[in-house]
Amino acid sequence: MYQVLNGMRVIECASFIAAPSCSLHLSQMGAQVIRIDPIGGGPDAGRWPLAPSGSSLYWEGLNKGKQSVAIDFASPEGRELVAQLVCAPGENGGLFVTNFPADGFLSHQRLAQRRLDLITTRVMGWADGTPAVDYTVNAAVGVPYMTGPEDDPAPVNHVLPAWDLLAGAYSAFALLAAERYRRQTGKGQEVRVPLSDMAIASLGHLGQIAEVQGGDRPKMGNTLFGAFGRDFTTADGQRLMVVAISPRQWSGLVKVLGLEDAVARVEAATGVSFDKDEGLRFTHRDALTPLVEAAIATRQRNELGAAFDASGVCWGPYRTLREGMAEEPRLVSGNGLFSAVTHPSGLTYPTPGAAGTLMQSERINATRAPVLGEHTDQILAEVLGLSTGQIGKLHDAGRVAGPKE
Amino acid sequence: MYQVLNGMRVIECASFIAAPSCSLHLSQMGAQVIRIDPIGGGPDAGRWPLAPSGSSLYWEGLNKGKQSVAIDFASPEGRELVAQLVCAPGENGGLFVTNFPADGFLSHQRLAQRRLDLITTRVMGWADGTPAVDYTVNAAVGVPYMTGPEDDPAPVNHVLPAWDLLAGAYSAFALLAAERYRRQTGKGQEVRVPLSDMAIASLGHLGQIAEVQGGDRPKMGNTLFGAFGRDFTTADGQRLMVVAISPRQWSGLVKVLGLEDAVARVEAATGVSFDKDEGLRFTHRDALTPLVEAAIATRQRNELGAAFDASGVCWGPYRTLREGMAEEPRLVSGNGLFSAVTHPSGLTYPTPGAAGTLMQSERINATRAPVLGEHTDQILAEVLGLSTGQIGKLHDAGRVAGPKE
């Protein structure tokens, strides 16, 4: 955590990954984030992975460091409280993150009647409001048909919710852009980030919309598109990802593997040079890959890795997450991003702060996730100025809830 | 494109995806982005996919709307010009995006001697400066061993450079957070976003660092982890991704497929209810999946899709990118994000603006990518105040270059 966004107050009514990760990023830079859930929890309250106690590690991960308020969303009084929190005054407030439907009780138009300069950041499925999730969006834009073994025509889903994560980070960026504009002009607005637009715009940015005019990109297993790169296995059975995009990476690879003569013979036979044009290494991969494969198959992984490092080759071992955490201290055990935090699940585990490091600012350890409703009374008093008596009546009427006893 | 960041000036010395996409996002919200490349182009100048003319569609996609300056990075005079551009005065300047080494001539410490409040946003491989790319980072954090068919133990790379894209969007967020802080305090700083930290922090946010205390998550093909979801094939051979996380999605799926009785029998046999707990649908997927599979196999895709939509089921067809663009107008042909732009490759194709939509602002069409060096003279005059004679001398000495004739 850092303190660069200290003072900023963000209200979140959201669930799952994209919108909650947007406000998580804001929180980890110092913003106060108040997550409002329905009493009993939102649709992501029990999302896997779970702790042995049954509580959601996913929820803990995406909502750590936030404050939690539980309100009865179904009642007019509850909805009124939500709207009051979203639209509470203060030049650093009026920032709302949600994935609720655009035309429902949390519509921007309706909320902005209470606070003209409100900024709503809304993650959506499709831009027209049709539901979609990461996995259906990914299927829609063709990535599963480009993924996986080339001898199997079946689509392969990615397991990483990449579009969710990307939409979350992008939404945090867009919120700050809109907030900067508000400070210059006084104007609020609604920023919509549909997962479908996030995905198709990204493929466009990568040149793939233009590329597809010439046909779909086929599956090619673990081969890197457009340069030299693939997985290889060492003599001791270790699998490595090896990538040679830059001239230095390629020349280092050839040198370490002693392939100068063999590669020169391929160059002579094909009439091209692989030194500077990474695309030619891709075009001629059927000639080059077996050379690299055979050479790596004769080497021990540790010796080879050291030689690769010394020659600027870009490579890395494949590991499972557990192996990576055990064997690569730069990931978790020796990484200043992480600190051991005890969460409401009862588990203590390495918990990441902000992914970015501010070199001239002090990094503060990540803090635990809240218990659902833990801050209900505090926020109603602090932000809405309600008295203890008023808050008690809301509890009695079932409009708000604190943490379960 | 939007104009909310108008006036902001960002200097980019970077290549490939992450850092260039950071400044692309800033540009598409209105910032002036000046990309400085070495004369002849950076290491990504020829990155695939390519146009028939041989120019890089990837470069065009990631650098559209930017201004291009070409400078001899190898000479002291060229490096001096780069530093002057990075550190040029102006309260909306002093914003630098790079993936150059942290301790080289573009080190923050060195540059900040010229401009104390400089903000450097630096994308890295590993945080210690070791090179890494998306594909090696992905191998390091275990995602390929969770991806792909469960009967094949080999790791499956994702083809989407997810960590690059995520680091790019996150860097744009972090830059704006630092810039907001600078306007409050006058302080600049360096923000470092290593791909490795982006990846492992993200897995932490998703609960997977905690989960792995209980063991690695195994491959499970296209099955959604922790809820009900998978690919299914209709009677007419169409493949669909179907997801039921929320109670409504599940009840809609059961109803549309007429599986009430069959699911009730599974519930009776197992003693659980699938209505509200999506995790139980995952635990008992071996009983549930064949029911859904058999039911979908009897239905035609169009009829089934309409019934799913009417009942709130979350689903989507698998398509290749080309099919998606042809058959789903919400992706490109009917999507206001895209406009036809003619780029330096000579190709005209649908080009996306900002992935986010600002509902109360006018969206301006995306603009073409620059030709390398197209804005060299203009920027040297405008930003550094050089005279025509001074600029001519730099050309004559080979320190700067304009576009190729």
Boltz contact constraints between the chains, C-beta under 6 A:
constraints:
  - contact:
      token1: [A, 4]
      token2: [B, 177]
      max_distance: 6.0
  - contact:
      token1: [A, 4]
      token2: [B, 181]
      max_distance: 6.0
  - contact:
      token1: [A, 5]
      token2: [B, 177]
      max_distance: 6.0
  - contact:
      token1: [A, 25]
      token2: [B, 173]
      max_distance: 6.0
  - contact:
      token1: [A, 29]
      token2: [B, 177]
      max_distance: 6.0
  - contact:
      token1: [A, 43]
      token2: [B, 246]
      max_distance: 6.0
  - contact:
      token1: [A, 48]
      token2: [B, 226]
      max_distance: 6.0
  - contact:
      token1: [A, 48]
      token2: [B, 279]
      max_distance: 6.0
  - contact:
      token1: [A, 49]
      token2: [B, 207]
      max_distance: 6.0
  - contact:
      token1: [A, 49]
      token2: [B, 211]
      max_distance: 6.0
  - contact:
      token1: [A, 57]
      token2: [B, 207]
      max_distance: 6.0
  - contact:
      token1: [A, 57]
      token2: [B, 210]
      max_distance: 6.0
  - contact:
      token1: [A, 57]
      token2: [B, 211]
      max_distance: 6.0
  - contact:
      token1: [A, 58]
      token2: [B, 207]
      max_distance: 6.0
  - contact:
      token1: [A, 61]
      token2: [B, 205]
      max_distance: 6.0
  - contact:
      token1: [A, 61]
      token2: [B, 206]
      max_distance: 6.0
  - contact:
      token1: [A, 61]
      token2: [B, 207]
      max_distance: 6.0
  - contact:
      token1: [A, 62]
      token2: [B, 205]
      max_distance: 6.0
  - contact:
      token1: [A, 126]
      token2: [B, 330]
      max_distance: 6.0
  - contact:
      token1: [A, 131]
      token2: [B, 314]
      max_distance: 6.0
  - contact:
      token1: [A, 133]
      token2: [B, 243]
      max_distance: 6.0
  - contact:
      token1: [A, 133]
      token2: [B, 314]
      max_distance: 6.0
  - contact:
      token1: [A, 135]
      token2: [B, 241]
      max_distance: 6.0
  - contact:
      token1: [A, 135]
      token2: [B, 243]
      max_distance: 6.0
  - contact:
      token1: [A, 136]
      token2: [B, 241]
      max_distance: 6.0
  - contact:
      token1: [A, 136]
      token2: [B, 316]
      max_distance: 6.0
  - contact:
      token1: [A, 139]
      token2: [B, 241]
      max_distance: 6.0
  - contact:
      token1: [A, 139]
      token2: [B, 316]
      max_distance: 6.0
  - contact:
      token1: [A, 139]
      token2: [B, 318]
      max_distance: 6.0
  - contact:
      token1: [A, 140]
      token2: [B, 316]
      max_distance: 6.0
  - contact:
      token1: [A, 140]
      token2: [B, 324]
      max_distance: 6.0
  - contact:
      token1: [A, 141]
      token2: [B, 324]
      max_distance: 6.0
  - contact:
      token1: [A, 142]
      token2: [B, 319]
      max_distance: 6.0
  - contact:
      token1: [A, 142]
      token2: [B, 320]
      max_distance: 6.0
  - contact:
      token1: [A, 142]
      token2: [B, 321]
      max_distance: 6.0
  - contact:
      token1: [A, 142]
      token2: [B, 324]
      max_distance: 6.0
  - contact:
      token1: [A, 143]
      token2: [B, 160]
      max_distance: 6.0
  - contact:
      token1: [A, 145]
      token2: [B, 320]
      max_distance: 6.0
  - contact:
      token1: [A, 146]
      token2: [B, 159]
      max_distance: 6.0
  - contact:
      token1: [A, 147]
      token2: [B, 159]
      max_distance: 6.0
  - contact:
      token1: [A, 148]
      token2: [B, 148]
      max_distance: 6.0
  - contact:
      token1: [A, 148]
      token2: [B, 156]
      max_distance: 6.0
  - contact:
      token1: [A, 155]
      token2: [B, 318]
      max_distance: 6.0
  - contact:
      token1: [A, 156]
      token2: [B, 148]
      max_distance: 6.0
  - contact:
      token1: [A, 157]
      token2: [B, 222]
      max_distance: 6.0
  - contact:
      token1: [A, 158]
      token2: [B, 158]
      max_distance: 6.0
  - contact:
      token1: [A, 159]
      token2: [B, 146]
      max_distance: 6.0
  - contact:
      token1: [A, 159]
      token2: [B, 147]
      max_distance: 6.0
  - contact:
      token1: [A, 160]
      token2: [B, 143]
      max_distance: 6.0
  - contact:
      token1: [A, 160]
      token2: [B, 162]
      max_distance: 6.0
  - contact:
      token1: [A, 162]
      token2: [B, 160]
      max_distance: 6.0
  - contact:
      token1: [A, 162]
      token2: [B, 162]
      max_distance: 6.0
  - contact:
      token1: [A, 165]
      token2: [B, 166]
      max_distance: 6.0
  - contact:
      token1: [A, 165]
      token2: [B, 202]
      max_distance: 6.0
  - contact:
      token1: [A, 166]
      token2: [B, 165]
      max_distance: 6.0
  - contact:
      token1: [A, 166]
      token2: [B, 166]
      max_distance: 6.0
  - contact:
      token1: [A, 166]
      token2: [B, 169]
      max_distance: 6.0
  - contact:
      token1: [A, 169]
      token2: [B, 166]
      max_distance: 6.0
  - contact:
      token1: [A, 169]
      token2: [B, 169]
      max_distance: 6.0
  - contact:
      token1: [A, 169]
      token2: [B, 170]
      max_distance: 6.0
  - contact:
      token1: [A, 169]
      token2: [B, 173]
      max_distance: 6.0
  - contact:
      token1: [A, 170]
      token2: [B, 169]
      max_distance: 6.0
  - contact:
      token1: [A, 172]
      token2: [B, 173]
      max_distance: 6.0
  - contact:
      token1: [A, 173]
      token2: [B, 25]
      max_distance: 6.0
  - contact:
      token1: [A, 173]
      token2: [B, 169]
      max_distance: 6.0
  - contact:
      token1: [A, 173]
      token2: [B, 172]
      max_distance: 6.0
  - contact:
      token1: [A, 173]
      token2: [B, 173]
      max_distance: 6.0
  - contact:
      token1: [A, 174]
      token2: [B, 356]
      max_distance: 6.0
  - contact:
      token1: [A, 176]
      token2: [B, 176]
      max_distance: 6.0
  - contact:
      token1: [A, 177]
      token2: [B, 4]
      max_distance: 6.0
  - contact:
      token1: [A, 177]
      token2: [B, 5]
      max_distance: 6.0
  - contact:
      token1: [A, 177]
      token2: [B, 29]
      max_distance: 6.0
  - contact:
      token1: [A, 181]
      token2: [B, 4]
      max_distance: 6.0
  - contact:
      token1: [A, 189]
      token2: [B, 358]
      max_distance: 6.0
  - contact:
      token1: [A, 189]
      token2: [B, 360]
      max_distance: 6.0
  - contact:
      token1: [A, 190]
      token2: [B, 359]
      max_distance: 6.0
  - contact:
      token1: [A, 191]
      token2: [B, 356]
      max_distance: 6.0
  - contact:
      token1: [A, 191]
      token2: [B, 358]
      max_distance: 6.0
  - contact:
      token1: [A, 192]
      token2: [B, 357]
      max_distance: 6.0
  - contact:
      token1: [A, 193]
      token2: [B, 356]
      max_distance: 6.0
  - contact:
      token1: [A, 197]
      token2: [B, 337]
      max_distance: 6.0
  - contact:
      token1: [A, 197]
      token2: [B, 355]
      max_distance: 6.0
  - contact:
      token1: [A, 198]
      token2: [B, 355]
      max_distance: 6.0
  - contact:
      token1: [A, 200]
      token2: [B, 331]
      max_distance: 6.0
  - contact:
      token1: [A, 201]
      token2: [B, 337]
      max_distance: 6.0
  - contact:
      token1: [A, 201]
      token2: [B, 352]
      max_distance: 6.0
  - contact:
      token1: [A, 201]
      token2: [B, 355]
      max_distance: 6.0
  - contact:
      token1: [A, 202]
      token2: [B, 165]
      max_distance: 6.0
  - contact:
      token1: [A, 204]
      token2: [B, 352]
      max_distance: 6.0
  - contact:
      token1: [A, 205]
      token2: [B, 61]
      max_distance: 6.0
  - contact:
      token1: [A, 205]
      token2: [B, 62]
      max_distance: 6.0
  - contact:
      token1: [A, 206]
      token2: [B, 61]
      max_distance: 6.0
  - contact:
      token1: [A, 207]
      token2: [B, 49]
      max_distance: 6.0
  - contact:
      token1: [A, 207]
      token2: [B, 57]
      max_distance: 6.0
  - contact:
      token1: [A, 207]
      token2: [B, 58]
      max_distance: 6.0
  - contact:
      token1: [A, 207]
      token2: [B, 61]
      max_distance: 6.0
  - contact:
      token1: [A, 209]
      token2: [B, 350]
      max_distance: 6.0
  - contact:
      token1: [A, 210]
      token2: [B, 57]
      max_distance: 6.0
  - contact:
      token1: [A, 210]
      token2: [B, 347]
      max_distance: 6.0
  - contact:
      token1: [A, 210]
      token2: [B, 349]
      max_distance: 6.0
  - contact:
      token1: [A, 211]
      token2: [B, 49]
      max_distance: 6.0
  - contact:
      token1: [A, 211]
      token2: [B, 57]
      max_distance: 6.0
  - contact:
      token1: [A, 212]
      token2: [B, 321]
      max_distance: 6.0
  - contact:
      token1: [A, 212]
      token2: [B, 322]
      max_distance: 6.0
  - contact:
      token1: [A, 216]
      token2: [B, 320]
      max_distance: 6.0
  - contact:
      token1: [A, 216]
      token2: [B, 321]
      max_distance: 6.0
  - contact:
      token1: [A, 216]
      token2: [B, 322]
      max_distance: 6.0
  - contact:
      token1: [A, 222]
      token2: [B, 157]
      max_distance: 6.0
  - contact:
      token1: [A, 226]
      token2: [B, 48]
      max_distance: 6.0
  - contact:
      token1: [A, 241]
      token2: [B, 135]
      max_distance: 6.0
  - contact:
      token1: [A, 241]
      token2: [B, 136]
      max_distance: 6.0
  - contact:
      token1: [A, 241]
      token2: [B, 139]
      max_distance: 6.0
  - contact:
      token1: [A, 243]
      token2: [B, 133]
      max_distance: 6.0
  - contact:
      token1: [A, 243]
      token2: [B, 135]
      max_distance: 6.0
  - contact:
      token1: [A, 246]
      token2: [B, 43]
      max_distance: 6.0
  - contact:
      token1: [A, 279]
      token2: [B, 48]
      max_distance: 6.0
  - contact:
      token1: [A, 314]
      token2: [B, 131]
      max_distance: 6.0
  - contact:
      token1: [A, 314]
      token2: [B, 133]
      max_distance: 6.0
  - contact:
      token1: [A, 316]
      token2: [B, 136]
      max_distance: 6.0
  - contact:
      token1: [A, 316]
      token2: [B, 139]
      max_distance: 6.0
  - contact:
      token1: [A, 316]
      token2: [B, 140]
      max_distance: 6.0
  - contact:
      token1: [A, 318]
      token2: [B, 139]
      max_distance: 6.0
  - contact:
      token1: [A, 318]
      token2: [B, 155]
      max_distance: 6.0
  - contact:
      token1: [A, 319]
      token2: [B, 142]
      max_distance: 6.0
  - contact:
      token1: [A, 320]
      token2: [B, 142]
      max_distance: 6.0
  - contact:
      token1: [A, 320]
      token2: [B, 145]
      max_distance: 6.0
  - contact:
      token1: [A, 320]
      token2: [B, 216]
      max_distance: 6.0
  - contact:
      token1: [A, 321]
      token2: [B, 142]
      max_distance: 6.0
  - contact:
      token1: [A, 321]
      token2: [B, 212]
      max_distance: 6.0
  - contact:
      token1: [A, 321]
      token2: [B, 216]
      max_distance: 6.0
  - contact:
      token1: [A, 322]
      token2: [B, 212]
      max_distance: 6.0
  - contact:
      token1: [A, 322]
      token2: [B, 216]
      max_distance: 6.0
  - contact:
      token1: [A, 324]
      token2: [B, 140]
      max_distance: 6.0
  - contact:
      token1: [A, 324]
      token2: [B, 141]
      max_distance: 6.0
  - contact:
      token1: [A, 324]
      token2: [B, 142]
      max_distance: 6.0
  - contact:
      token1: [A, 330]
      token2: [B, 126]
      max_distance: 6.0
  - contact:
      token1: [A, 331]
      token2: [B, 200]
      max_distance: 6.0
  - contact:
      token1: [A, 337]
      token2: [B, 197]
      max_distance: 6.0
  - contact:
      token1: [A, 337]
      token2: [B, 201]
      max_distance: 6.0
  - contact:
      token1: [A, 347]
      token2: [B, 210]
      max_distance: 6.0
  - contact:
      token1: [A, 349]
      token2: [B, 210]
      max_distance: 6.0
  - contact:
      token1: [A, 350]
      token2: [B, 209]
      max_distance: 6.0
  - contact:
      token1: [A, 352]
      token2: [B, 201]
      max_distance: 6.0
  - contact:
      token1: [A, 352]
      token2: [B, 204]
      max_distance: 6.0
  - contact:
      token1: [A, 355]
      token2: [B, 197]
      max_distance: 6.0
  - contact:
      token1: [A, 355]
      token2: [B, 198]
      max_distance: 6.0
  - contact:
      token1: [A, 355]
      token2: [B, 201]
      max_distance: 6.0
  - contact:
      token1: [A, 356]
      token2: [B, 174]
      max_distance: 6.0
  - contact:
      token1: [A, 356]
      token2: [B, 191]
      max_distance: 6.0
  - contact:
      token1: [A, 356]
      token2: [B, 193]
      max_distance: 6.0
  - contact:
      token1: [A, 357]
      token2: [B, 192]
      max_distance: 6.0
  - contact:
      token1: [A, 358]
      token2: [B, 189]
      max_distance: 6.0
  - contact:
      token1: [A, 358]
      token2: [B, 191]
      max_distance: 6.0
  - contact:
      token1: [A, 359]
      token2: [B, 190]
      max_distance: 6.0
  - contact:
      token1: [A, 360]
      token2: [B, 189]
      max_distance: 6.0
